[in-house]
Amino acid sequence: MKGTDVPTQVDQEKQRVRERVWDLLDSADAVHDASVHGRIPNFKGAEQAADRLANLSQWRAAQVIKAVPDKAQLPVRVCALTEGKTVFMAVPKLADARPFYLLDPAALTVPPVEAASSKVAASIAPKVDVEALRPVDLVVVGSVAVNRAGVRIGKGAGYSDLEFAFLMEAGLISPETVVVTTVHSLQVLDEELPATGHDFGVDLIVTPDEVITCRDPHRPTGLVWEHLDAKKIASIPVLASRAPAAGH
């Protein structure tokens, strides 16, 4: 609900899905962490999923990649930098006026396998504002759950959706930009998943075992200001500077 921390019915439904998937992954010993609850799963087989993604034509055609900093997508970031692709990642919680780390493979001072780590990237990569970014060819996201229609559920913080919508408004993500998530096969659910208008869907789901193409995934046209409360806007400089007049 706008302006409050009261969870909506959709929020509650998403959380039930998260808990179910986290329990499933834990019980199947499918993750590297002692417990996956509250996180994007660092799933076993992430390297194989990255290899599978790297063989796709959409990957080979991409030169600029927007990636999440999660451990599960580390092999994807390593592959991108190794292949000479430009990678950018959001500063945690977008809490900087220059909200992205820019990893230029030609300017790295450490090997790609090190630079792709979120901690190392934060120490070696320059922070840049949106105007310094190039249009994105491919977006790599983590998920807790996703279905074959491309509806995804993250860990619940909402930053991936904000980044996506913000970059769409800036003209850096277009309808042609490919959105992919790498996940364990247990994270792919054969059921409808709850979603809202500001949630974006994925075009491709890549697991260690298969590639799933999603038809017509939902794309927001930009930021849905009425879904953001004042506290959230104020905590993110790049949003605060662009917020509409009072009333949103």
C-alpha positions as CSV (number, residue, x, y, z in Angstrom):
1,M,0.0,0.0,0.0
2,K,1.2,3.4,-0.9
3,G,2.8,5.3,2.0
4,T,2.7,2.4,4.4
5,D,4.5,-0.8,5.2
6,V,1.3,-2.9,5.4
7,P,1.7,-5.9,3.0
8,T,-0.9,-6.2,0.3
9,Q,-2.6,-9.5,-0.6
10,V,-0.3,-9.9,-3.6
11,D,2.7,-9.3,-1.2
12,Q,1.4,-12.0,1.1
13,E,0.8,-14.4,-1.8
14,K,4.4,-13.8,-3.1
15,Q,5.8,-14.5,0.3
16,R,4.0,-17.8,0.5
17,V,5.6,-18.8,-2.8
18,R,9.0,-17.7,-1.6
19,E,8.8,-19.7,1.6
20,R,7.7,-22.8,-0.3
21,V,10.5,-22.6,-2.8
22,W,13.1,-21.8,-0.1
23,D,12.0,-24.8,1.9
24,L,12.1,-27.0,-1.2
25,L,15.6,-25.9,-2.1
26,D,16.8,-26.4,1.5
27,S,15.3,-29.8,1.7
28,A,16.8,-30.9,-1.6
29,D,20.3,-29.6,-0.7
30,A,20.1,-27.6,-3.9
31,V,22.0,-24.4,-2.6
32,H,25.4,-23.6,-1.4
33,D,24.3,-21.7,1.7
34,A,23.3,-23.2,5.0
35,S,19.9,-21.7,4.6
36,V,18.5,-19.9,1.5
37,H,15.6,-18.1,3.3
38,G,15.6,-14.4,2.6
39,R,18.0,-14.6,-0.3
40,I,18.2,-15.0,-4.0
41,P,19.2,-18.7,-4.0
42,N,22.9,-19.4,-4.6
43,F,21.9,-22.6,-6.4
44,K,24.1,-25.6,-7.2
45,G,24.6,-25.8,-10.9
46,A,24.9,-22.0,-11.5
47,E,28.1,-22.5,-13.5
48,Q,26.3,-24.9,-15.8
49,A,23.4,-22.5,-16.2
50,A,25.9,-19.8,-17.1
51,D,27.5,-22.0,-19.7
52,R,24.1,-22.8,-21.2
53,L,23.3,-19.1,-21.4
54,A,26.6,-18.3,-23.0
55,N,25.7,-20.6,-25.9
56,L,22.6,-18.7,-26.8
57,S,22.5,-16.4,-29.8
58,Q,20.9,-13.7,-27.6
59,W,24.0,-13.8,-25.4
60,R,26.5,-13.8,-28.2
61,A,24.8,-10.7,-29.7
62,A,24.8,-8.7,-26.5
63,Q,27.6,-6.3,-25.8
64,V,26.2,-4.4,-22.8
65,I,24.8,-6.4,-19.9
66,K,22.9,-5.2,-16.8
67,A,23.5,-7.8,-14.1
68,V,22.4,-8.3,-10.5
69,P,25.2,-8.7,-7.9
70,D,23.9,-11.9,-6.4
71,K,26.2,-14.9,-6.0
72,A,24.1,-17.2,-8.2
73,Q,24.7,-14.9,-11.2
74,L,28.5,-14.6,-10.5
75,P,29.4,-17.2,-13.2
76,V,27.3,-15.1,-15.7
77,R,29.2,-11.9,-14.8
78,V,32.6,-13.7,-15.1
79,C,31.6,-15.1,-18.5
80,A,30.5,-11.6,-19.7
81,L,33.7,-9.9,-18.6
82,T,35.9,-12.7,-20.0
83,E,34.2,-12.3,-23.4
84,G,34.8,-8.6,-23.4
85,K,31.2,-7.5,-22.6
86,T,30.5,-4.4,-20.6
87,V,28.7,-5.1,-17.3
88,F,27.0,-2.8,-15.0
89,M,25.5,-3.5,-11.6
90,A,23.4,-1.4,-9.2
91,V,25.0,0.1,-6.1
92,P,23.3,-1.7,-3.1
93,K,19.8,-0.3,-2.6
94,L,20.5,2.3,-5.3
95,A,21.7,4.5,-2.4
96,D,24.1,6.7,-4.3
97,A,23.6,9.6,-6.7
98,R,25.7,7.6,-9.1
99,P,23.8,4.3,-8.7
100,F,25.7,1.9,-10.9
101,Y,29.1,0.2,-10.9
102,L,30.5,0.1,-14.4
103,L,32.7,-2.8,-15.2
104,D,34.6,-2.1,-18.5
105,P,36.6,-5.3,-19.4
106,A,39.2,-3.1,-21.1
107,A,39.9,-1.1,-17.9
108,L,39.9,-3.9,-15.3
109,T,42.8,-4.0,-12.9
110,V,42.1,-7.5,-11.7
111,P,41.1,-10.7,-13.6
112,P,37.4,-11.0,-14.6
113,V,36.8,-13.8,-12.1
114,E,37.7,-11.4,-9.3
115,A,36.2,-8.3,-10.8
116,A,32.8,-10.0,-11.2
117,S,32.5,-10.4,-7.4
118,S,30.2,-7.8,-6.0
119,K,32.6,-7.0,-3.2
120,V,35.6,-6.5,-5.5
121,A,33.5,-4.6,-8.1
122,A,32.5,-2.2,-5.3
123,S,36.2,-1.4,-4.7
124,I,37.5,-1.2,-8.2
125,A,34.7,-0.2,-10.5
126,P,33.8,3.5,-10.9
127,K,30.3,4.5,-9.9
128,V,28.4,6.2,-12.7
129,D,25.2,8.0,-13.2
130,V,22.5,7.0,-15.7
131,E,23.7,9.4,-18.3
132,A,27.1,7.5,-18.5
133,L,25.5,4.2,-19.3
134,R,25.0,2.7,-22.8
135,P,21.7,1.1,-23.9
136,V,21.4,-2.4,-22.5
137,D,21.3,-5.5,-24.8
138,L,20.6,-8.1,-22.1
139,V,19.4,-7.9,-18.5
140,V,20.4,-10.8,-16.1
141,V,18.3,-11.1,-13.0
142,G,18.1,-13.5,-10.0
143,S,14.8,-15.0,-8.9
144,V,13.4,-16.9,-6.0
145,A,10.7,-18.4,-8.3
146,V,9.6,-18.1,-11.9
147,N,7.0,-19.7,-14.1
148,R,7.1,-20.7,-17.8
149,A,5.1,-17.6,-18.7
150,G,8.1,-15.5,-17.4
151,V,6.5,-14.2,-14.2
152,R,9.2,-14.0,-11.6
153,I,9.3,-13.4,-7.9
154,G,12.4,-11.9,-6.3
155,K,13.4,-11.9,-2.7
156,G,11.0,-9.1,-1.9
157,A,13.1,-5.9,-1.6
158,G,11.8,-4.6,-4.9
159,Y,15.1,-3.1,-6.2
160,S,15.3,-5.2,-9.4
161,D,11.9,-3.9,-10.4
162,L,12.9,-0.3,-9.6
163,E,16.1,-0.6,-11.5
164,F,14.3,-2.0,-14.5
165,A,11.6,0.6,-14.6
166,F,14.1,3.4,-14.0
167,L,16.3,2.2,-16.9
168,M,13.2,1.9,-19.2
169,E,12.3,5.5,-18.4
170,A,15.8,6.5,-19.2
171,G,15.6,4.8,-22.6
172,L,18.4,2.3,-21.8
173,I,16.1,-0.7,-21.7
174,S,13.8,-1.1,-24.7
175,P,11.1,-3.7,-25.7
176,E,14.0,-5.4,-27.6
177,T,16.2,-5.8,-24.6
178,V,16.4,-9.5,-23.6
179,V,15.7,-10.3,-20.0
180,V,17.0,-13.6,-18.6
181,T,17.1,-15.3,-15.2
182,T,19.3,-18.2,-14.2
183,V,17.8,-20.5,-11.7
184,H,17.7,-24.1,-10.4
185,S,15.1,-26.3,-12.0
186,L,13.2,-26.5,-8.7
187,Q,12.7,-22.7,-8.9
188,V,10.7,-23.1,-12.1
189,L,7.0,-23.6,-11.1
190,D,4.2,-24.9,-13.3
191,E,1.5,-22.6,-11.9
192,E,0.3,-19.0,-12.0
193,L,2.3,-16.6,-9.9
194,P,1.1,-13.4,-8.3
195,A,2.3,-10.1,-9.9
196,T,1.6,-6.4,-10.0
197,G,1.8,-3.8,-12.8
198,H,5.3,-2.8,-11.8
199,D,6.7,-6.3,-11.9
200,F,8.7,-7.2,-15.1
201,G,8.7,-10.6,-16.7
202,V,11.6,-12.5,-18.2
203,D,12.1,-13.6,-21.8
204,L,14.4,-16.5,-21.0
205,I,14.8,-18.9,-18.1
206,V,18.1,-20.8,-18.0
207,T,18.6,-23.7,-15.7
208,P,21.5,-26.1,-15.6
209,D,19.4,-28.5,-17.7
210,E,17.3,-26.4,-20.1
211,V,16.4,-23.1,-21.7
212,I,12.8,-22.0,-21.5
213,T,11.5,-19.3,-23.8
214,C,8.7,-17.2,-22.3
215,R,6.1,-15.6,-24.7
216,D,5.1,-12.0,-24.2
217,P,6.4,-11.4,-20.7
218,H,5.0,-8.3,-19.0
219,R,7.0,-5.1,-19.2
220,P,6.2,-2.0,-17.3
221,T,6.6,1.2,-19.3
222,G,8.4,2.9,-16.5
223,L,8.2,3.8,-12.8
224,V,4.8,3.4,-11.2
225,W,5.1,6.3,-8.8
226,E,1.9,5.5,-7.0
227,H,3.4,2.2,-5.9
228,L,6.3,3.9,-4.2
229,D,6.0,5.4,-0.8
230,A,7.7,8.7,0.2
231,K,10.3,6.9,2.4
232,K,11.4,4.7,-0.4
233,I,11.7,7.6,-2.8
234,A,13.7,9.6,-0.3
235,S,16.1,6.8,0.3
236,I,17.1,6.6,-3.4
237,P,18.7,9.8,-4.6
238,V,18.2,9.0,-8.3
239,L,14.4,8.7,-7.6
240,A,14.2,11.6,-5.2
241,S,15.7,13.9,-7.9
242,R,13.1,12.9,-10.4
243,A,10.0,12.4,-8.2
244,P,6.8,14.1,-9.4
245,A,5.3,16.9,-7.4
246,A,3.6,16.1,-4.0
247,G,0.6,13.9,-4.5
248,H,2.6,10.9,-5.8
